[in-house]
Amino acid sequence: ISLQELMEPEAGTNRTAVAEFTLLGLVETEEMQSVVFVLFLFAYLVTVGGNLSILAAILVEPKLHTPMYFFLGNLSVLDVGCITVTVPTMLSHLLSHKRTISYGACLTQLFFFHLLAGMDCFLLTAMAYDRFLAICRPLTYSTHMSQTVQRMLVAASWTCAFTNALTHTIALSTLNFCGPKEVNHFYCDRPQLFQLSCSSTQLNELLLFALSFLMAGAPVVLIITSYIHVAAAVLQIRSAEGRKKAFSTCGSHLTVVFLFYGTGVFNYMRLGSEEASDKDKGVGVFNTVINPVLNPLIYSLRNTDVQGALWRILVGRQSLT
């Protein structure tokens, strides 16, 4: 096959003439690159340390062996995975001043990022269902949210997320890239890659919109429905302390849902070839860095049960040394 055939979309080939892409990153000046490196390294260490600490507390403390904390433990794993897919690559690029990423590595990064983001969608829905059962169906909660049900919900979430990520990755691999190869982002994502394709992206964009609507729309409807029932049940609680405790647990979850879906809708549920902008980069930073940093703080580090478990782990280690 000649180079000309590779570069022509009409040639009917799925091969690409671009072997690698250049990630333009967040900033251009060396001074700002140093600042970004320090900030993102700090955020990465805080995210990994915070989420792994929460996971350790949930595994070690018997009091936290409940469905709510089972899902929180899974969320902590997702947060570590999500930031690990994108930030270490960006940090290595800042250190080496080499911004290139191979075509295969770009698709791999895209696949794993959307696998973990898709899993987040369904896990947040499972957590809303857990709160609905705990508050609205307390007498049958242990039956309806048994360990088997918990594992089935997580397994089904992984299956749906894997299917979604694989569908988009395969669809993107059918596009031809024949230059330019500069990705206006700090990681590989679909809207920015669409801009570089020299073949039609209309079907890919429709697929992106449709699946994003499905992945976001169905969970949001289920979450809203769950919390309508939860709010009605909580308002019937006579004890002010009881209402406060119930709303506190639900408030943390709703905050994370709002942050996650708000940025996701802005980033993906857009039709048409809009030019990549600094707004997309800002949303990317929010999705990949700020959300994973905030989730432990919003959900668990202000939770007295988790704080107690972390303190006992720390005191236990000190006493052993």
C-alpha positions as a printed NumPy array, in Angstrom:
array([[  0.   ,   0.   ,   0.   ],
       [  1.468,   3.37 ,  -0.99 ],
       [  1.726,   6.424,   1.246],
       [ -0.826,   8.188,  -0.917],
       [ -3.337,   5.383,  -0.353],
       [ -2.732,   5.552,   3.385],
       [ -3.389,   9.273,   3.417],
       [ -6.617,   9.096,   1.461],
       [ -9.761,   8.464,   3.53 ],
       [-11.437,   7.123,   0.425],
       [ -8.887,   4.341,   0.162],
       [-11.085,   2.186,   2.366],
       [ -8.319,   1.228,   4.759],
       [ -8.346,   1.283,   8.563],
       [ -4.618,   1.827,   8.781],
       [ -3.163,   5.132,   9.899],
       [ -0.24 ,   7.125,   8.562],
       [  0.421,   8.68 ,  11.996],
       [  2.611,   6.49 ,  14.217],
       [  2.53 ,   8.853,  17.196],
       [  0.8  ,  11.949,  18.534],
       [  2.159,  15.008,  20.31 ],
       [  0.364,  15.973,  23.515],
       [  0.543,  19.765,  23.783],
       [ -0.123,  19.692,  27.529],
       [ -1.486,  22.445,  29.739],
       [  1.18 ,  25.173,  29.505],
       [  4.021,  26.141,  27.179],
       [  6.574,  28.13 ,  29.21 ],
       [  9.216,  26.217,  31.192],
       [  8.499,  28.198,  34.368],
       [  4.83 ,  27.247,  34.288],
       [  5.704,  23.658,  33.41 ],
       [  7.726,  23.435,  36.64 ],
       [  4.766,  24.781,  38.626],
       [  2.367,  22.355,  36.939],
       [  4.749,  19.452,  37.599],
       [  4.923,  20.198,  41.342],
       [  1.153,  20.712,  41.659],
       [  0.226,  17.565,  39.755],
       [  2.826,  15.443,  41.536],
       [  1.465,  16.669,  44.873],
       [ -2.125,  15.977,  43.762],
       [ -1.146,  12.492,  42.575],
       [  0.585,  11.594,  45.851],
       [ -2.316,  12.965,  47.915],
       [ -4.875,  11.068,  45.817],
       [ -3.03 ,   7.758,  45.94 ],
       [ -2.154,   8.113,  49.636],
       [ -5.63 ,   9.227,  50.665],
       [ -7.535,   6.593,  48.714],
       [ -5.227,   3.731,  49.683],
       [ -5.493,   4.795,  53.341],
       [ -9.277,   4.679,  53.112],
       [ -9.131,   1.297,  51.387],
       [ -6.811,  -0.043,  54.121],
       [ -9.15 ,   1.244,  56.83 ],
       [-12.157,  -0.418,  55.186],
       [-10.315,  -3.738,  54.84 ],
       [ -8.875,  -3.744,  58.382],
       [-11.755,  -2.322,  60.433],
       [-14.607,  -4.864,  60.937],
       [-17.024,  -2.022,  61.715],
       [-16.626,  -0.832,  58.112],
       [-17.503,  -4.177,  56.539],
       [-20.865,  -2.895,  55.311],
       [-22.274,  -2.417,  51.781],
       [-21.782,   1.363,  51.856],
       [-18.074,   1.027,  52.63 ],
       [-17.704,  -1.841,  50.185],
       [-18.755,   0.543,  47.419],
       [-16.578,   3.32 ,  48.863],
       [-13.595,   0.967,  48.728],
       [-14.303,   0.296,  45.071],
       [-14.583,   4.045,  44.445],
       [-11.169,   4.552,  46.049],
       [ -9.646,   1.972,  43.688],
       [-11.261,   3.741,  40.715],
       [ -9.909,   7.127,  41.809],
       [ -6.36 ,   5.756,  42.052],
       [ -6.722,   4.092,  38.65 ],
       [ -8.223,   7.156,  36.972],
       [ -5.446,   9.527,  38.032],
       [ -2.766,   6.894,  37.313],
       [ -3.918,   6.494,  33.704],
       [ -3.241,  10.16 ,  32.879],
       [ -1.046,  12.034,  35.363],
       [  2.165,   9.901,  35.434],
       [  2.385,  10.138,  31.62 ],
       [  2.035,  13.909,  31.803],
       [  4.658,  14.131,  34.576],
       [  7.127,  12.07 ,  32.54 ],
       [  6.554,  14.352,  29.543],
       [  7.239,  17.417,  31.701],
       [ 10.451,  15.87 ,  33.029],
       [ 11.797,  14.626,  29.705],
       [ 10.43 ,  17.541,  27.591],
       [  9.284,  14.816,  25.199],
       [  5.576,  15.129,  24.491],
       [  5.059,  12.305,  22.019],
       [  2.865,   9.268,  22.662],
       [  2.574,   6.331,  20.283],
       [ -0.682,   5.621,  18.464],
       [ -1.157,   2.35 ,  20.364],
       [ -0.363,   3.914,  23.746],
       [ -2.818,   6.732,  22.985],
       [ -5.661,   4.283,  22.288],
       [ -4.707,   2.247,  25.378],
       [ -4.817,   5.348,  27.585],
       [ -8.181,   6.318,  26.111],
       [ -9.597,   2.822,  26.691],
       [ -8.574,   2.595,  30.355],
       [ -9.628,   6.148,  31.161],
       [-13.14 ,   5.558,  29.813],
       [-13.306,   2.095,  31.363],
       [-12.722,   3.627,  34.796],
       [-14.944,   6.668,  34.127],
       [-17.759,   4.395,  32.923],
       [-17.348,   2.242,  36.02 ],
       [-17.701,   5.413,  38.102],
       [-21.1  ,   6.076,  36.468],
       [-22.516,   2.708,  37.476],
       [-20.843,   2.569,  40.885],
       [-22.379,   5.913,  41.873],
       [-25.747,   4.496,  40.814],
       [-25.206,   1.379,  42.953],
       [-24.339,   3.626,  45.903],
       [-27.59 ,   5.577,  45.436],
       [-29.503,   2.28 ,  45.383],
       [-27.715,   1.246,  48.586],
       [-28.783,   4.488,  50.334],
       [-32.359,   4.   ,  49.065],
       [-32.548,   0.503,  50.556],
       [-30.85 ,   1.509,  53.823],
       [-33.208,   4.442,  54.48 ],
       [-36.449,   3.416,  52.749],
       [-36.312,  -0.385,  53.213],
       [-34.382,  -0.878,  56.479],
       [-36.146,  -4.122,  57.479],
       [-35.173,  -5.927,  54.266],
       [-31.863,  -4.093,  53.709],
       [-29.591,  -6.985,  54.676],
       [-31.468,  -9.312,  52.316],
       [-31.654,  -6.993,  49.316],
       [-28.056,  -5.783,  49.728],
       [-26.338,  -9.064,  50.559],
       [-22.704,  -9.75 ,  49.633],
       [-23.902, -11.63 ,  46.557],
       [-25.964,  -8.629,  45.4  ],
       [-23.025,  -6.272,  46.04 ],
       [-20.689,  -8.406,  43.943],
       [-23.273,  -8.756,  41.185],
       [-23.723,  -4.97 ,  41.031],
       [-19.962,  -4.401,  40.792],
       [-19.529,  -7.179,  38.197],
       [-22.381,  -5.799,  36.074],
       [-20.866,  -2.294,  36.328],
       [-17.464,  -3.545,  35.111],
       [-19.129,  -5.402,  32.228],
       [-21.083,  -2.355,  31.026],
       [-18.09 ,  -0.035,  31.428],
       [-15.809,  -2.456,  29.558],
       [-18.303,  -2.767,  26.706],
       [-18.632,   1.012,  26.404],
       [-14.867,   1.656,  26.473],
       [-14.137,  -1.127,  23.988],
       [-16.857,   0.082,  21.596],
       [-15.411,   3.592,  21.478],
       [-11.821,   2.389,  21.187],
       [-12.641,   0.107,  18.258],
       [-14.699,   2.851,  16.576],
       [-11.834,   5.317,  16.976],
       [ -9.326,   2.816,  15.575],
       [-11.253,   2.791,  12.283],
       [-10.458,   6.473,  11.707],
       [ -7.513,   7.542,   9.558],
       [ -4.933,   9.961,  10.955],
       [ -2.605,  11.442,   8.385],
       [ -1.577,  14.694,  10.037],
       [ -1.507,  17.035,  11.856],
       [ -0.714,  15.026,  14.973],
       [ -0.789,  17.644,  17.774],
       [ -3.402,  16.746,  20.425],
       [ -4.517,  19.914,  22.227],
       [ -4.723,  18.197,  25.607],
       [ -2.525,  16.526,  28.22 ],
       [ -3.977,  13.049,  27.59 ],
       [ -5.657,  11.252,  24.692],
       [ -9.399,  11.774,  24.518],
       [-11.993,  11.352,  21.807],
       [-13.148,  14.946,  21.07 ],
       [ -9.544,  16.094,  20.541],
       [ -8.647,  13.078,  18.389],
       [-11.709,  13.652,  16.21 ],
       [-10.184,  17.004,  15.241],
       [ -7.086,  15.259,  13.833],
       [ -8.829,  12.615,  11.724],
       [ -8.662,  12.96 ,   7.956],
       [-11.709,  10.692,   7.558],
       [-15.316,  11.419,   8.487],
       [-15.985,  11.4  ,  12.236],
       [-19.744,  11.854,  11.977],
       [-20.618,   8.29 ,  12.983],
       [-18.063,   8.368,  15.818],
       [-19.502,  11.633,  17.116],
       [-23.053,  10.275,  16.981],
       [-21.893,   7.127,  18.783],
       [-20.124,   9.244,  21.403],
       [-23.225,  11.362,  21.978],
       [-25.608,   8.382,  22.07 ],
       [-23.545,   6.237,  24.432],
       [-22.693,   9.222,  26.641],
       [-26.413,   9.975,  26.869],
       [-27.089,   6.343,  27.78 ],
       [-24.175,   6.058,  30.212],
       [-25.117,   9.313,  31.944],
       [-28.861,   9.485,  31.377],
       [-29.927,   6.104,  32.756],
       [-27.813,   6.348,  35.959],
       [-28.925,   9.943,  36.591],
       [-32.602,   8.957,  36.295],
       [-32.053,   6.075,  38.736],
       [-30.1  ,   8.276,  41.155],
       [-32.744,  11.025,  41.105],
       [-35.539,   8.485,  41.582],
       [-33.699,   6.925,  44.536],
       [-33.15 ,  10.268,  46.224],
       [-36.734,  11.419,  45.755],
       [-37.772,   8.379,  47.808],
       [-34.906,   8.966,  50.268],
       [-35.85 ,  12.624,  50.803],
       [-39.47 ,  11.677,  51.43 ],
       [-38.413,   9.031,  53.966],
       [-35.904,  11.284,  55.747],
       [-38.424,  14.115,  56.145],
       [-40.681,  11.677,  58.024],
       [-37.966,  10.992,  60.629],
       [-38.981,  12.745,  63.852],
       [-35.499,  12.945,  65.336],
       [-33.52 ,  15.985,  64.173],
       [-30.284,  14.073,  64.79 ],
       [-31.549,  11.18 ,  62.674],
       [-32.441,  13.505,  59.796],
       [-29.047,  15.201,  60.028],
       [-27.174,  11.887,  59.907],
       [-29.192,  10.628,  56.926],
       [-28.777,  13.858,  54.961],
       [-25.053,  13.938,  55.764],
       [-24.48 ,  10.523,  54.19 ],
       [-26.613,  11.332,  51.159],
       [-25.17 ,  14.834,  50.798],
       [-21.643,  13.487,  50.294],
       [-22.828,  11.16 ,  47.557],
       [-24.883,  13.84 ,  45.803],
       [-21.893,  16.223,  45.832],
       [-19.722,  13.648,  44.064],
       [-22.517,  12.856,  41.595],
       [-22.929,  16.551,  40.738],
       [-19.194,  17.097,  40.189],
       [-18.747,  13.909,  38.154],
       [-21.763,  14.213,  35.871],
       [-21.517,  17.983,  35.49 ],
       [-18.047,  17.829,  33.99 ],
       [-18.846,  14.686,  32.003],
       [-21.879,  16.229,  30.301],
       [-19.887,  19.322,  29.334],
       [-17.051,  17.248,  27.889],
       [-18.818,  14.533,  25.906],
       [-22.469,  15.282,  25.192],
       [-21.697,  17.734,  22.385],
       [-22.372,  17.18 ,  18.719],
       [-20.321,  18.807,  15.992],
       [-16.606,  19.367,  15.533],
       [-15.927,  22.086,  18.033],
       [-12.372,  23.296,  18.302],
       [-10.521,  21.968,  21.316],
       [-10.077,  24.772,  23.813],
       [ -8.658,  25.581,  27.234],
       [-12.119,  24.817,  28.632],
       [-11.689,  21.178,  27.572],
       [ -8.335,  21.094,  29.351],
       [ -9.932,  22.566,  32.469],
       [-12.645,  19.919,  32.416],
       [ -9.947,  17.276,  31.865],
       [ -8.052,  18.488,  34.948],
       [-11.297,  18.348,  36.93 ],
       [-12.102,  14.796,  35.761],
       [ -8.652,  13.291,  36.143],
       [ -7.135,  15.201,  39.065],
       [ -9.518,  17.314,  41.141],
       [-12.35 ,  14.764,  41.435],
       [-10.043,  11.929,  42.626],
       [ -8.446,  14.348,  45.136],
       [-11.797,  15.606,  46.441],
       [-13.629,  12.264,  46.66 ],
       [-11.783,  10.989,  49.764],
       [-12.297,  14.352,  51.47 ],
       [-15.976,  14.578,  50.541],
       [-16.825,  10.98 ,  51.28 ],
       [-14.688,   9.425,  53.928],
       [-11.957,  11.497,  55.565],
       [-14.624,  13.612,  57.29 ],
       [-16.454,  10.433,  58.32 ],
       [-15.913,   9.692,  62.025],
       [-15.95 ,   5.907,  61.485],
       [-13.212,   6.107,  58.851],
       [-11.219,   8.619,  60.902],
       [-11.376,   6.277,  63.898],
       [-10.241,   3.309,  61.803],
       [ -7.335,   5.306,  60.313],
       [ -6.299,   6.49 ,  63.77 ],
       [ -6.331,   2.942,  65.16 ],
       [ -4.206,   1.743,  62.229],
       [ -1.712,   4.57 ,  62.804],
       [ -1.552,   4.036,  66.595],
       [ -1.218,   0.268,  66.062],
       [  1.754,   0.743,  63.758],
       [  3.428,   3.135,  66.192],
       [  2.969,   0.73 ,  69.082],
       [  4.514,  -2.081,  67.014],
       [  7.576,   0.041,  66.251]])
